[in-house]
Amino acid sequence: MQIESLSIEGLAALRDKVTQTLADKVAARQKEPLAEVEKVGAPVTSKPPTARPKRPVKYRDGENTWSGVGTMPAWAKLKGDTLEQYRA
């Protein structure tokens, strides 16, 4: 096709046809990933976080308590005594 030999109307029609074809191909390409997801199934979603059960108190010093899990609390470190005497 000799583009230089086309009239203005012919060039405008060609431009419109190319624009429409390009839009159709872009739309088809955007639908491809959706079709793949539909073939595989629904996307996997993570479960919402659940609350952990409250741990029983193992050590008690008056109003201070500790379950024995995690970092030793400051009140237990400052006492300097063995933890066994604070066993609940």
C-alpha positions in Angstrom: 0.0 0.0 0.0 1.4 3.4 -1.0 0.5 5.7 1.8 1.8 8.8 0.0 -0.7 8.2 -2.8 -3.8 8.1 -0.5 -6.1 11.1 -0.2 -6.7 12.9 3.0 -10.0 11.1 3.4 -8.3 7.7 2.7 -5.5 8.5 5.3 -8.2 9.4 7.9 -10.1 6.2 7.2 -6.8 4.2 7.5 -6.0 6.0 10.8 -9.4 5.2 12.2 -9.1 1.5 11.2 -5.6 1.2 12.7 -6.8 2.9 16.0 -9.8 0.5 16.3 -7.7 -2.5 15.5 -5.1 -1.5 18.1 -7.8 -0.9 20.7 -9.3 -4.3 20.0 -5.9 -6.1 20.4 -5.1 -4.2 23.6 -8.5 -5.2 25.1 -7.9 -8.9 24.0 -4.5 -8.9 25.7 -5.9 -7.5 28.9 -8.4 -10.2 29.1 -5.8 -13.0 28.7 -4.5 -12.9 32.3 -8.1 -12.9 33.5 -8.9 -16.0 31.5 -5.8 -17.7 33.0 -7.0 -16.9 36.5 -10.4 -18.3 35.7 -8.9 -21.5 34.4 -6.8 -22.0 37.5 -9.6 -21.0 39.9 -10.1 -18.2 42.4 -6.9 -16.6 43.7 -5.8 -17.9 47.1 -6.4 -15.5 49.9 -4.7 -15.5 53.2 -6.8 -16.2 56.3 -7.4 -13.4 58.6 -5.2 -13.3 61.7 -6.7 -15.1 64.7 -6.3 -14.2 68.3 -4.0 -16.4 70.2 -5.2 -17.9 73.4 -4.1 -16.2 76.6 -1.2 -18.1 78.3 -1.5 -19.0 81.9 0.6 -17.1 84.4 3.7 -19.0 85.5 5.5 -16.4 87.6 3.8 -13.8 89.9 5.3 -11.1 92.2 2.4 -9.3 93.7 0.8 -7.3 90.8 3.5 -8.3 88.3 2.9 -11.5 86.3 4.7 -13.3 83.5 3.7 -16.3 81.4 7.3 -17.4 81.0 7.2 -16.8 77.2 9.2 -14.2 75.5 11.8 -11.8 77.0 12.1 -11.8 80.7 10.3 -8.7 82.1 12.3 -5.9 83.8 10.8 -6.7 87.3 12.1 -10.2 87.1 15.6 -9.1 86.0 15.8 -6.4 88.7 15.0 -8.7 91.6 18.1 -10.8 91.0 16.5 -13.7 92.7 15.8 -17.1 91.0 12.5 -17.2 89.2 11.5 -20.4 91.0 10.5 -18.4 94.1 8.0 -16.5 92.0 6.4 -19.6 90.5 2.6 -19.2 90.5 
